Amino acid sequence: MSHAITPAVGSDSVSPTVPAVSEEHRRAKRALVQAVEKSLGASAPHPKEADRPAAEQHFVQALAASGLNLGDAAREELFSDVMNDLFGLGPIQALLEDPSVTEIMVNRPDRVYAERAGKPTRTTVTFDDDAHVLRIIERILLPLGKRLDPNNPLADARLPDGSRVNAIIPPVAIAGPCLTIRKFSKSRLGLDDLVKFGSVTPAVADFLRACVLGKLNIVVAGGTGSGKTTLLNALSGCIPDHERVVTIEDAAELKLHQDHVITLEAKRPNADGSGEVSIRDLVRNALRMRPERIVVGECRGGEALDMLQAMNTGHDGSLTTLHANSPRDAISRIETMALMAGIDFPIRALREQIGSAIQVIVQQARLRDGSRKITNVTELAGMEGDKIVLQELFKFKEAPGPTTADKVVGSLQASGLRPQFMAKLEPTGIRLPPSTFTPGAPQAPRAAA
């Protein structure tokens, strides 16, 4: 169904120039869906793709029996809506197929938002009711063996294309079931693609590539929706093909092109509370799988301690992400998460572990215009007393002049400091030009191809 996404007028209004779906169309669609489901019998309400030819035939018969007098365009639209309800994700299927949409948010049946170019706008898409939203959520979870009910009202999942899904229902979602889908690019993005998008400068991209090849341990920090996973994917793409990589995630989203990759995914507990496999369990297990690199999609708890120990015991070149608003906040978050492991570490000993385990923090942010950029690249340069010393290597600076909310103009600028770990990279044959760390040296993004 080709509902257009409308620009928001204020925060919660729909442009009057785009007509909403008529109630007559909605009633006809509901009746036809019910008729086709009844004809399919045991296959309903979640028919399989093999049932599609039969469903199409039943649709033709049900439409003829309904007596509806429709033009070709209206009939085609109704057919598309019914098939999407039976085999796709219902009203939001068109948004999933729209390459300009990066996130879909269903707040209520009649409140569906989509993010384009970093900004959410309300759409004309609507569900019939709460039960309709629940049916679509069940269709997502069913193939994954996951369940959602009042006793287990939260679920994380993924679509076949890797898009991340979160669903939450009453009693914790007061207004009704909510669904959030974060789409990922169908094409695998590398650092060169991020350069073309203006997310990073060529010099910093080359620097980060050298850090990955030189097997430095890197943490990508940022807020929700800032592009951490996209950047982690791009950095992981720089890992040499011959190295054995183990990836660990809550919901598998990373797309590595290398052949020697093991993908592990956490498992929620069963209904009786047994059977849980946490990220921490997987990190500890990964150490027994002879990994040359460990890539953790996101550290949220006690697994941070296991990651630090892995980084400090020969598993160089590991990568992970975490939520933090600045490199200094990232250090505090790692400390807090490591303490969640339940081991009573003296804080100085913990900071020494962090300082020796991690070499680089890359800060990612979503700016006010919706663009996602690297805003800081920071080196951990040892301890000074009880404090970890952070050395800023690159920082995003806005260009001087008038500013607007529509476009942020600026670039990553070198601080002039040469990282201490360059001594570790040079014996491997990695060379970076001196201009990489020279303040004021040309750092403009490459022109898009």
BAMAR-281550 format. One line per 10 residues: their letters; for each residue x, y, z of C-alpha. Coordinates in pm, whole numbers, plus 50000, padded with zeros to 5 digits. Layout:
! residues N
A = X,Y,Z ~ ...
***
This chain:
! residues 449
MSHAITPAVG = 50000,50000,50000 ~ 50166,50320,49891 ~ 50100,50559,50177 ~ 50323,50863,50148 ~ 50526,50998,50436 ~ 50413,51348,50512 ~ 50621,51632,50650 ~ 50526,51705,51008 ~ 50351,52033,51077 ~ 50448,52079,51438
SDSVSPTVPA = 50534,51755,51611 ~ 50214,51555,51573 ~ 50021,51664,51267 ~ 49972,51524,50919 ~ 49987,51730,50604 ~ 49632,51780,50468 ~ 49765,51749,50112 ~ 49809,51371,50151 ~ 49472,51192,50187 ~ 49436,50935,50461
VSEEHRRAKR = 49298,50590,50390 ~ 48919,50603,50374 ~ 48707,50413,50624 ~ 48535,50238,50335 ~ 48870,50107,50209 ~ 48962,49994,50560 ~ 48634,49805,50606 ~ 48671,49637,50266 ~ 49027,49531,50345 ~ 48927,49385,50682
ALVQAVEKSL = 48642,49189,50527 ~ 48861,49052,50249 ~ 49141,48955,50488 ~ 48891,48765,50702 ~ 48741,48595,50395 ~ 49081,48486,50262 ~ 49194,48367,50608 ~ 48874,48161,50637 ~ 48937,48006,50295 ~ 49299,47922,50386
GASAPHPKEA = 49176,47740,50696 ~ 49456,47595,50909 ~ 49718,47824,50753 ~ 49560,48139,50896 ~ 49630,48379,51068 ~ 50000,48341,50978 ~ 50007,48179,50635 ~ 50337,48084,50477 ~ 50471,48209,50145 ~ 50371,47876,49988
DRPAAEQHFV = 50009,47973,50055 ~ 50033,48292,49847 ~ 49897,48148,49515 ~ 49594,48006,49696 ~ 49546,48334,49885 ~ 49550,48532,49560 ~ 49287,48303,49413 ~ 49071,48331,49726 ~ 49106,48710,49710 ~ 48966,48719,49356
QALAASGLNL = 48673,48502,49462 ~ 48605,48702,49779 ~ 48622,49033,49591 ~ 48374,48906,49332 ~ 48141,48784,49608 ~ 48160,49119,49791 ~ 47994,49308,49504 ~ 48241,49597,49535 ~ 48262,49804,49218 ~ 48625,49919,49202
GDAAREELFS = 48845,50068,48934 ~ 49171,49903,48837 ~ 49384,50127,49062 ~ 49160,50081,49367 ~ 49147,49703,49310 ~ 49525,49684,49283 ~ 49570,49889,49600 ~ 49323,49671,49789 ~ 49495,49355,49664 ~ 49834,49490,49779
DVMNDLFGLG = 49695,49580,50123 ~ 49538,49238,50175 ~ 49852,49051,50068 ~ 50068,49272,50294 ~ 49835,49194,50584 ~ 49854,48822,50517 ~ 50220,48779,50420 ~ 50403,49102,50507 ~ 50398,49350,50791 ~ 50062,49502,50705
PIQALLEDPS = 50035,49880,50673 ~ 50407,49939,50741 ~ 50526,49711,50459 ~ 50555,50008,50222 ~ 50772,50191,50476 ~ 50998,49888,50506 ~ 51041,49886,50128 ~ 51111,50261,50111 ~ 51493,50300,50101 ~ 51473,50657,50235
VTEIMVNRPD = 51315,50539,50563 ~ 51565,50442,50833 ~ 51335,50388,51131 ~ 50966,50306,51180 ~ 50789,50382,51509 ~ 50436,50261,51584 ~ 50318,50450,51893 ~ 49950,50361,51856 ~ 49742,50214,51574 ~ 49678,50564,51439
RVYAERAGKP = 50020,50711,51523 ~ 50294,50576,51296 ~ 50616,50772,51250 ~ 50906,50722,51010 ~ 51257,50863,51019 ~ 51408,51002,50702 ~ 51739,51190,50686 ~ 51764,51164,51064 ~ 51429,51330,51136 ~ 51106,51153,51240
TRTTVTFDDD = 50780,51258,51075 ~ 50428,51131,51121 ~ 50287,50927,50832 ~ 49937,50861,50699 ~ 49981,50490,50774 ~ 49734,50348,51026 ~ 49652,50008,51172 ~ 49295,49894,51230 ~ 49330,49858,51607 ~ 49557,49723,51882
AHVLRIIERI = 49483,49365,51777 ~ 49610,49446,51426 ~ 49941,49575,51568 ~ 49972,49265,51787 ~ 49914,49037,51488 ~ 50202,49201,51299 ~ 50428,49176,51607 ~ 50346,48805,51636 ~ 50433,48757,51269 ~ 50779,48901,51334
LLPLGKRLDP = 50842,48695,51649 ~ 50694,48362,51541 ~ 50978,48250,51307 ~ 51231,48336,51578 ~ 51061,48124,51843 ~ 50999,48427,52063 ~ 50682,48507,52252 ~ 50509,48817,52382 ~ 50233,48816,52643 ~ 50137,49011,52958
NNPLADARLP = 50388,48806,53159 ~ 50666,48872,52904 ~ 50573,49212,52759 ~ 50912,49300,52605 ~ 51082,49151,52302 ~ 51385,49225,52086 ~ 51408,49063,51746 ~ 51529,49114,51393 ~ 51378,49091,51048 ~ 51526,48861,50780
DGSRVNAIIP = 51714,49160,50634 ~ 51880,49231,50972 ~ 51659,49524,51073 ~ 51637,49560,51451 ~ 51292,49520,51612 ~ 51168,49613,51958 ~ 50813,49540,52071 ~ 50643,49625,52399 ~ 50282,49561,52498 ~ 50048,49621,52793
PVAIAGPCLT = 50055,49624,53088 ~ 50387,49810,53064 ~ 50289,49998,52746 ~ 49995,50196,52881 ~ 49850,50322,52550 ~ 49871,49987,52371 ~ 50133,49783,52183 ~ 50433,49974,52049 ~ 50666,49862,51771 ~ 51002,50012,51671
IRKFSKSRLG = 51196,49893,51368 ~ 51543,50026,51292 ~ 51629,49948,50934 ~ 51982,49888,50813 ~ 52121,49956,50471 ~ 52086,49659,50238 ~ 52435,49734,50109 ~ 52733,49688,50340 ~ 52882,50027,50424 ~ 53257,50070,50459
LDDLVKFGSV = 53470,50360,50579 ~ 53489,50497,50225 ~ 53109,50515,50217 ~ 53107,50707,50544 ~ 53357,50948,50389 ~ 53121,51004,50095 ~ 52834,51071,50336 ~ 53045,51329,50522 ~ 53043,51130,50847 ~ 53423,51121,50864
TPAVADFLRA = 53712,51285,50678 ~ 53944,51085,50451 ~ 54243,51133,50682 ~ 54053,51012,50991 ~ 53909,50718,50793 ~ 54264,50616,50697 ~ 54370,50657,51059 ~ 54086,50434,51187 ~ 54163,50174,50919 ~ 54525,50172,51040
CVLGKLNIVV = 54406,50126,51401 ~ 54201,49819,51302 ~ 54483,49670,51092 ~ 54727,49741,51376 ~ 54501,49541,51614 ~ 54424,49824,51854 ~ 54125,49776,52086 ~ 53855,50026,51991 ~ 53535,50137,52166 ~ 53266,50319,51966
AGGTGSGKTT = 53058,50541,52195 ~ 52746,50742,52123 ~ 52380,50797,52199 ~ 52081,50602,52072 ~ 52046,50626,51695 ~ 52384,50797,51652 ~ 52517,50537,51407 ~ 52732,50324,51640 ~ 52640,49993,51476 ~ 52696,50134,51126
LLNALSGCIP = 53042,50256,51227 ~ 53120,49924,51401 ~ 53023,49744,51079 ~ 53252,49972,50878 ~ 53545,49922,51116 ~ 53488,49544,51122 ~ 53510,49549,50743 ~ 53877,49647,50774 ~ 53969,49323,50954 ~ 54187,49106,50725
DHERVVTIED = 54008,48812,50564 ~ 54237,48547,50713 ~ 54164,48635,51076 ~ 53908,48440,51280 ~ 53640,48675,51411 ~ 53372,48600,51673 ~ 53082,48847,51685 ~ 52852,48863,51988 ~ 52522,49052,51989 ~ 52181,49072,52156
AAELKLHQDH = 52021,49058,51811 ~ 52252,48978,51520 ~ 52293,49294,51312 ~ 52658,49302,51206 ~ 52727,49215,50844 ~ 53090,49109,50806 ~ 53216,49017,50461 ~ 53498,48798,50587 ~ 53471,48422,50549 ~ 53617,48321,50888
VITLEAKRPN = 53338,48466,51106 ~ 53139,48305,51388 ~ 52814,48487,51475 ~ 52675,48440,51828 ~ 52345,48578,51957 ~ 52220,48604,52317 ~ 51911,48408,52419 ~ 51638,48526,52652 ~ 51517,48290,52926 ~ 51233,48049,52861
ADGSGEVSIR = 50890,48098,53015 ~ 51004,47909,53327 ~ 51311,48132,53365 ~ 51562,47873,53245 ~ 51774,47861,52933 ~ 51908,48218,52931 ~ 52238,48275,52751 ~ 52365,48626,52821 ~ 52617,48841,52636 ~ 52855,48775,52925
DLVRNALRMR = 52817,48398,52883 ~ 52895,48434,52513 ~ 53203,48652,52573 ~ 53344,48394,52812 ~ 53264,48113,52570 ~ 53423,48305,52280 ~ 53758,48294,52460 ~ 53755,47916,52412 ~ 53688,47942,52036 ~ 54036,48056,51937
PERIVVGECR = 53928,48404,51826 ~ 54176,48645,51677 ~ 53920,48922,51712 ~ 53614,48956,51934 ~ 53346,49203,51822 ~ 53069,49273,52076 ~ 52770,49459,51932 ~ 52712,49649,52254 ~ 52834,49628,52613 ~ 52551,49690,52860
GGEALDMLQA = 52653,49513,53179 ~ 52899,49276,53345 ~ 53031,49155,53009 ~ 53239,49476,53004 ~ 53472,49316,53262 ~ 53510,49002,53051 ~ 53584,49217,52746 ~ 53854,49406,52937 ~ 54013,49081,53050 ~ 54002,48944,52694
MNTGHDGSLT = 54165,49260,52560 ~ 54434,49233,52828 ~ 54509,48865,52762 ~ 54613,48858,52399 ~ 54288,48924,52212 ~ 54407,49247,52052 ~ 54201,49420,51787 ~ 53870,49373,51967 ~ 53581,49611,51898 ~ 53264,49705,52087
TLHANSPRDA = 53011,49984,52131 ~ 52844,50142,52431 ~ 52609,50427,52513 ~ 52791,50742,52627 ~ 52781,51112,52544 ~ 53156,51176,52549 ~ 53485,50982,52571 ~ 53516,51067,52942 ~ 53159,50945,53000 ~ 53249,50626,52813
ISRIETMALM = 53524,50555,53068 ~ 53277,50606,53354 ~ 53026,50377,53184 ~ 53285,50102,53142 ~ 53376,50132,53511 ~ 53011,50107,53613 ~ 52940,49810,53385 ~ 53253,49625,53498 ~ 53143,49663,53859 ~ 52806,49512,53760
AGIDFPIRAL = 52993,49182,53719 ~ 52980,49153,54098 ~ 53356,49147,54161 ~ 53473,49398,54419 ~ 53763,49560,54232 ~ 53956,49852,54381 ~ 53871,50142,54150 ~ 54237,50211,54072 ~ 54294,49849,53967 ~ 53985,49866,53745
REQIGSAIQV = 54102,50188,53580 ~ 54444,50037,53519 ~ 54271,49747,53342 ~ 54070,49992,53128 ~ 54377,50204,53052 ~ 54582,49908,52936 ~ 54299,49728,52752 ~ 54155,50010,52537 ~ 54359,50226,52306 ~ 54098,50431,52117
IVQQARLRDG = 53749,50570,52183 ~ 53557,50692,51878 ~ 53265,50919,51966 ~ 52969,50914,51729 ~ 52679,51160,51744 ~ 52358,51253,51568 ~ 52371,51628,51516 ~ 52080,51872,51525 ~ 52025,51847,51148 ~ 51984,51469,51175
SRKITNVTEL = 52326,51389,51026 ~ 52545,51130,51196 ~ 52913,51208,51232 ~ 53223,51110,51423 ~ 53277,51397,51667 ~ 53583,51281,51863 ~ 53867,51034,51829 ~ 54046,50995,52161 ~ 54348,50797,52277 ~ 54374,50646,52624
AGMEGDKIVL = 54722,50755,52724 ~ 54785,50576,53053 ~ 54726,50679,53414 ~ 54801,50996,53603 ~ 54744,50928,53971 ~ 54403,50757,53992 ~ 54275,50908,53668 ~ 54291,50776,53312 ~ 54453,51028,53081 ~ 54257,51098,52761
QELFKFKEAP = 54437,51254,52467 ~ 54211,51408,52206 ~ 54343,51333,51856 ~ 54058,51464,51639 ~ 53753,51676,51717 ~ 53458,51785,51504 ~ 53444,52164,51477 ~ 53165,52358,51317 ~ 53261,52610,51055 ~ 53238,52971,51174
GPTTADKVVG = 52948,53180,51053 ~ 52569,53174,51080 ~ 52421,52841,51192 ~ 52087,52685,51106 ~ 51897,52378,51219 ~ 51886,52252,50860 ~ 52256,52192,50798 ~ 52557,52152,51024 ~ 52876,52254,50843 ~ 53212,52153,50982
SLQASGLRPQ = 53478,51882,50983 ~ 53705,51675,51204 ~ 54019,51868,51292 ~ 54345,51724,51420 ~ 54458,51840,51765 ~ 54826,51831,51673 ~ 54904,51546,51913 ~ 55063,51232,51778 ~ 54923,50918,51945 ~ 55156,50719,52165
FMAKLEPTGI = 55045,50392,52004 ~ 55198,50490,51667 ~ 55512,50316,51792 ~ 55308,49994,51799 ~ 55172,50043,51446 ~ 55495,50128,51264 ~ 55669,49788,51308 ~ 55370,49631,51125 ~ 55445,49844,50820 ~ 55156,50086,50873
RLPPSTFTPG = 55256,50440,50784 ~ 55044,50753,50810 ~ 55152,51088,50664 ~ 55253,51355,50919 ~ 54969,51575,50787 ~ 54721,51333,50949 ~ 54796,51489,51288 ~ 54873,51844,51171 ~ 54619,52108,51279 ~ 54475,52297,50983
APQAPRAAA = 54587,52037,50729 ~ 54321,51973,50461 ~ 54063,51737,50612 ~ 53766,51793,50386 ~ 53543,51494,50306 ~ 53589,51335,49966 ~ 53333,51429,49711 ~ 53051,51179,49668 ~ 53096,50949,49370
***
